[in-house]
């Protein structure tokens, strides 16, 4: 701490990301990255952009990428906002739609950036407890004072709400914005983008980090009513007109156009997820029903914190949350078939060591 820090800096409670180890001989299953490389077309498009044009600013409106997203999502160009990763998009959305004197709602077990943003922007919040089966309490998410935000599928549980439940939440908050964070929707949940023309209070955020294996270039976007997008643009342009760089724009465009490549990638991740779920259940683990590119599990016969540390010694990084209601669980990103087979083998070996 420094005497020169502002009150905002002093009171900030920063988000703690998953570990990013530098070792090359590890199995990294802790930050929900895609285990497969980006589309070759996306890589080539980015390589082509490394030229003398980098001396120029990128377009502040990002028209070309917005048009590609609009075509893919079957919405109008004016309904799309793009930013430097979905975390930045969410930060702009918090500033645009939530007020410092009106409490927003989000689940008590959810993406841990939400309370970080709420505290940073002095927005009060109410954490709505998940139900006993770890599903979001639809009734509890209604009648907010200042707005609602939640991921679908939820994180770190991976459980998704059906469209009917999302409509209930929207109808129960008709005077406030409902933000649905669809970072993991491509892995098996139903997108609520189909509802944006019917609910002017709905904003959807998405990212290319997970489904499109582009976490390294930071591309996120939002879809909603034209007036919602106009509001986010006002906030963004009061902060930084050039949030997207030339390389990321072209890489994102090429990736979003290469539907066939990513359909195969997503299908492989889903198949591997199914195998992992069954394999861990056979070991006695409680495995929640994930629609994301990770599974949330409760080990049996060993404490979650112990298993996390032992796997790390074995060269496998998992995500452990040392928080109430979460500390008996571990989140495991879905890797390649070979990585997940290694995980299951080593978990089984550790469990046998505990028994003996």
N, C-alpha and C positions, 0 to 999 in steps of 0.2 A: 504494500500500500504506500501511496505517496501523498504528501500534502497538496500536490497539484491535481489530484484526481477530482473529478466532479462527483456530486452525489449519485448520479446515475452509474458511474463506473464503480463506486464503492458498493452500491446496493445490488449490482448485477450478480446473477447466479448463473454463470455460463454453462451451456450445454457441454456434456462430456462425450465425445465421439468414441467409437470403438477403437481399439488399439490398431495401429498401422505398423506392424513389425517390419524391420528391414532385412531379416533373414530370408534367404531364397529357398531354403529347403524345409518349408513349413506348409501345412494345409490350413489355409485361412478361411474360416467359416464363421467369422464374427461380425462382419459389416454388411451382409446382404448384397454383396457384389455379384454380378452375373459370372458364372464360372467359365463362360465361353467368350471368345473375342468378338469385337464389333463386326458388323458387316464389312467385307472387303471393299464394297463400294463406298462405304462411309470413310474408311481409312484412306482410300485413293482420293476422294474428294477433299479431305483435309490436307493431304500431301500437296495437292495442286494449288492450295491456297497459301502455301508457304512461298511467297514470292514478293516482289517489290511493292505490291499493293498494301502490304502490312504497314507501310509508312502512313497510310490514310486511315482516318477514323472509319469504323463500321457504320452501317446505316442505323440511325436511332429508332426507326420505326420497325425494322426487321420484317418488312413486308413479305419477302419471298418465303421465309420460314413460316410466318403466320398463314400464308396461303396453303402451304403443304399441310400444316396441322388442320386447317379448316376442312380441306378435302378429305383427310383421313378420318376426322371426327364427324363429318357430315353436318357442319355448322357454318355460319357465315364468318368471313374474315374479321368483321368487327366484334365478334364474340370471343376472340383469342388474344391472350396476353402472353408474352414470353419473357423469361428472365434467366438469371445466372444460377440455375439449379432451382428446384422447387422450394428449398429453404428460403431463398431470397424472395420468391413469389409469395410464400406464406408471410414473410416479414412485411412485405408491402400490403398484403391483404389485412393483416392485423391493424396496421396504421390507417387503412382506408375505411374499414367497416366496424371496428370496435372502439367504444368510447371509454375514457378513463374512469367514468363514474357509473358504468353499467356492467354488471357481472356477466361474463360469458360462461358457457358450459362446455366441458369436454370430459371424457371418461377418466376415472381415477387411475386406470392402467391403460396407457396409450403412449403415443410418441412424446418423448420427454422434452422436445423443443417447445411445446405449447406453453407450459408454465414459464419457461425462460422468456419467451416473447411477451407474455402477459405481464411479467414483472418488469421487464425492460421498458415497456410502454405504459406502465402504471395502470394496467387494466385488471380489475378484480375478476376473480374466476371461481366457479363452483365445480368441483370434481364429482362427477356422478359415478357412484360405485358400479362396477360390472356386476352382472348377476352371477349366481353360484356356478353356472356353466361357462363363465368367462365371456358371455355374449354381452353386447352393449344393451343397456336398459333403455329401450325405446321410449317408454313413458317418462322416464326420468330426464330424458333429453329435451322434452317439450317445455314450452312456456319459459323460455330463457328471457332474461332482462335485456341482455346486450348482444346475443348471438350464440352460435354453436359451431364447434369444429370437432371433427373426428376423422380418423383414417378408415377407409374401407377397401380391403381388409384392414382390421385393426392391427396395430403393432404394440407390443411384441407377440400378441397371441396368434395372429394370422387368421382369425375368424372374421368372416364377412357377413354383413347384413344383406338380406334380399331387398330388391327394389321397393317392394311394398312397405317395408319398415322405414326405408329412407323417405318415402313419400309421407308417411305418418309424421316423421320428425319435421319435414318441411312444412306440412300443414299445421303442425303444432307450434311453429315459429314464424308465422306469416309476416310479422312486422320486423323480423330481424334476418340478417344474412346467415345462412348455413353453409359452412365450408366443408367439403368432403375431400379429403386428402387421398387420392387414388394412386399412391406411389407403387402399390403392388397389385393393382387390379388386373393387369394383363396375365397373371399367373392362375386365374381361375375364378375370379369374381365378376359380377355383372356391373358394368359402368353405369353411372347415373347421368352421363352426358345426354342420354335420351330424354331427360327431364328438363333440360335447361330452357326450352321454349315454353314450358308450362309453369315454371316457377321462377319469377323474377328475383327471388331471394337466394337462389342456388348458385354457388361458385364451386367448380371442380378444379383441383390442382393435380398435375401429373408431372412425371420426371422421366428422362431417358436413362437415368443412372442404372436402374435395375433391369427392366425388360429389354432395353436396347444396348446394354453393356457399355454405356458411355459415362460412367461415373467420373472419369478423368477429365471431361470437358465441361461439366456443369451446365446442363440445359434442362430447364423446367418450363411449364406453361400452365395457364389457367383458362378455363372456358366458363362463360356465363352470359347473362343478359348484357346487352350492349352498354347499358348505363353502369353496370358493375365494372366492366372492363375499362370504361372511360375514367372511372374513379381511380382505379389502380394505376392507369397511365399518368394521371395527375400527380400521384404520390411519387411514382418512379421518376418522372421528369423533374421533380423537385429535389431528387436525391442524386441521380446520375442518368443522363440522357443515353449514355453508351454502355448498357449493361451486358451486351452480347458482343463477343469478338468475332472477327471474320471467319476464323478457322472453325469455331464451334457452330456457327450458323450453317456453313456448308456441310459439315459432318452430320449435323442433325437432319438437314434436308434429305441427304442421301440415305441415311438410316431409316427415316420414316417412309421413304419410298420403297425400300427393300423388304416388302412384307413377307415374301416367300422365305427369305433367310431367317427372319426372326420367328416366323411360325414354327420352323424346325427347332430353333433354340428353345422357345417356350415349351414346346411339346416335350423336349428332352428333359427339361427341368421338372416339369410336372410328373413325368414318369419316374424320374429318380426320387422325387419327393414321396411318391406313393410307396416305393420300395423301402425307403428309409423309415417311414412311419410304421410299416408292418414289421420291419426288422427290430426297431426299438421297442415296439409293443411286445414282441416275442421275448425280449430281455426283461420284461416286467414294467417298462416305463409307461407313465401316463402321457399320452401324446394328444395334444389338442388338434382339432380338425382344421388344418391350415389351408387357406387359399392363396398363400403368398409364396415367395421363394425361400422360405425358412420354416422350421417347425419349432414349436415351443413345448418343451418336455419337462416332466418331473421325474427325476431318476428314482429308482427303488433300490434299496440296499446300500446306498451311498448318498451323502449329502451333496447337493448341487454345487456348493462352493468347493468341496473336495474334488469332485469330478472335474470341475473347471480347471483347477490347479494341476491335477494329474494329467489331463489332456494337454495342457500347455507344455508340461515337461516332455510329453510324447511328441511335441511338434505340431499339435493341432489347436488352433485358436478358436474358442467359442465365445459367446457373449453371456456374461453373468451379471445380473442386476442385484446389487446388495441393497434391496429396498423391501419394505413390508409388503406382503402378499406376492412378492416376486422372488424372494430369496431361496425358495425351494425349487425354482425352475431354471432352465438354461435354454437360450435361443440358439438354434443351430442353422446356419445358412446352408442352402442346398448347393453342393459343389458338383463336380463331375462324378460319374459312376465310380471311378477309381478312388477318388477322394472319400466318397461316402462309404465305400467298402472298407477302406482303411480305418475310418472313424468307428464303424461298427465292430471291427475286429479288435481295436484297441480298447473300446468301451467294455466289450465282453471280457477281455483279459484283465482289465482293472477290477471289474466286478468279481471275477473269480479270485483275484488276489485278496479282495476284501473278505470274501467268505472263508478263505483258507488262513 
